[in-house]
Amino acid sequence: MNLLLVGVNHQSAPVEVREQLAIPEQSLGNAVRLLVSEPGVSEGMIVSTCNRVEVLAETAGDVDLCGFLGRLHGRDLTRLRQHLYERRERDALRHVFRVTSSLDSLVVGEPQIFGQVKHAYHVARDAGAVRTTLEAVMSRAFAVAKKVRTETNIGRSASSISHAAVDLALQIFGSLHGKCVLLLGAGKMGQLAARCLIEQGAGPLLIANRTFDRAQAVAATYNAEPLSLAEIPARGHRADIIISSTGSSEYLLYRSQVAEFLARRRQRPILLLDIAVPRDIDPQVQTIENAFLYNIDDLQAVVDASMADRQREAMRAEAMIETEVESFLQRLGTLDVIPTLRAIQKRADQLRTEELARVRSRLGPLTPEQERAVDAMTRSLMQKWLHRPLVELKQIANEATGFAAMDLIHRLFGITDSAVGTDDEDEK
Amino acid sequence: MYSLFWARIALTLYLAGLVSSCVLLVLARPAAAPTGLVERLFRSTRIFLVVGFLFHLVSLVEAGMAAHTFPVTQYSEATSMLAFVIAGFFLLVYRLYSPRALSIVIFPLIFLLMLVSIYGRLGMSHVAQTQGPALLRNHWIYLHVILVFLGYAALFVAFAAEVFYLVGERELKGRRPRPSVLRLLPPLETLDRLSYRSLLAGFPLLTAGLLIGGYWATTLWGAAGLRDPKILIGLLTWALYLILLFSRWSAGWRGRRAAYVTILCFCVAVVGWMSNSFSGVHQFWKP
């Protein structure tokens, strides 16, 4: 294994740089084909999303992947070099695992990156750029990501106010299907939260605004029902979730009104999200049973708590990845050494049988017992002589310098790469 | 002649469920509980319940065959039967709603009942274990007991759901819900619905059970038979049950208020269950 990774992400480079390096979806396949046609690159794949552009390659010798990116975009990248990071071997492997597990994401634990990496992998595989090493690396990376997702809570908790709103609604209502959402005021934050709820199955959506025209305009984009503020007392009881984000300096909803809503809806709970400053909903509403009022600070606290949760989970995930990197490298090492072990043993046995055949004619007739003794003696001599090198060989494979040592061993025992290869094919 | 072998195996499995529930509770406190482990624990509590339930069934069949009667005539047998009915009812609820957090409260109860049951039978001779009075060998009483027990079980599930409801409501009302607590709790509306439906299912069963018992008692002892503490407490439970269902249905009671009344109703039922010692008509057969 000789992994090399070069790329930029949201931490290393601003969007102006990332957009210059981004590779459009339709030309990704071609880019990967160009990558593997580079001298020294045997396998490769490219991940390009809005937050990162990364080139991963299995290489032999020195390869300039930065230069490759430059040639790909037909421009000189010397100015951008400071933004590019380069990872090799263990570091590259760890980076791939972290990216796939969403630990390197802008919002740690967000689920999209897994699909994006998987897509990049499929494109590269279809282009014939993924073979043994990258296949092993990527299939392990996907397995690690799944493990991280199921064994930690990294992707579970709210990362934004809108997400927190959805989480709270789910915790109260269980399912959002058929839950009526009332949006007071057509502010941006309110719309965002409403959209998140709708995406989770909530609906119908009612939109009320001080100016009815604006309510109508916004309602049209969401296929929602516009209301005037004057209609709220009469129709507000329909709403299971009320999101308020108006610029009003007075309360729009008072305790008595909400109590009345609850009475009219037979005490089915109401979630009230007041994201306006100054507040739109009388804080006294909180004292009513079955009314759950959250203002902007409360929602931020929910987000903070869950981000802290995420952070803790991320630390656990990092530890998991560290172990995975370690075990992957070890396994890879031991796997790589097996064909070599076999080739050495095969070569030695070949020599033994040849020598035995040569000497046999000079020995004259032997009893079956003597025959067996000679055979056993030569075999045991061979095994004893090979024992220590083979043990050491296994050991070396686990060490970081294993790849270089392996070359030397091949030369010492006169094993050609083809000998290792044919042995491999025999196995299959 | 029968041993308590199967009952003991069931008890051990319920204990295992109890232990893994406790581990779940302790783990859920810090947010750092590994999700994979929590999942595995929830799965294992369920397996313990199912397997324990099956062994429990075997032990009841064995007891019934040894006594040539339905095994509810002695206190310890009835306790075992109650634990069995509650476990069975809960398994049904589990299939329908999968309120896995509720298994945390189910295990202490069935374990305790089972323990009491086995402990009560430990000192008995085989003769005592296998004979019962003719008075209690009556199909009506078996039906009465099973129906009332199902009513109890439904009440218990509603009680458990309401306890969780109160915890969840407090957490959400406090406006600083802890992610680790919320992860364990089912949504409020789910709990409320579970409690309501469980009561709805349990009420007709309890009613039928009481009617059968009442009819049977009056034929035996006349109207005087009804002036028994246990019967009166049973009627009180039934009345609370009725009020609860009626106010939920007509006045839309739900949430905290419904939770308190459900818990009260359950407590009265517990008193009713324990009132055999000062009840004339509900005396268990004591060998």
Interface residues (C-beta under 8 A of the other chain):
Chain A: K147 T150 E151 T152 N153 R156 S157 D167 L168 L170 Q171 I172 F173 G174 R266 Q267 R268 P269 Q286 E289 N290 F292 L293 Y294 D298 A301 V302 A305 S306 A308 D309 R312 E313 R316
Chain B: A31 A32 P34 T35 G36 L37 E39 G168 L172 K173 R175 R176 P177 R178 P179 S180 L182 R183 L185 P186 P187 L188 E189 T190 A251 G252 W253 R254 G255 R256 R257
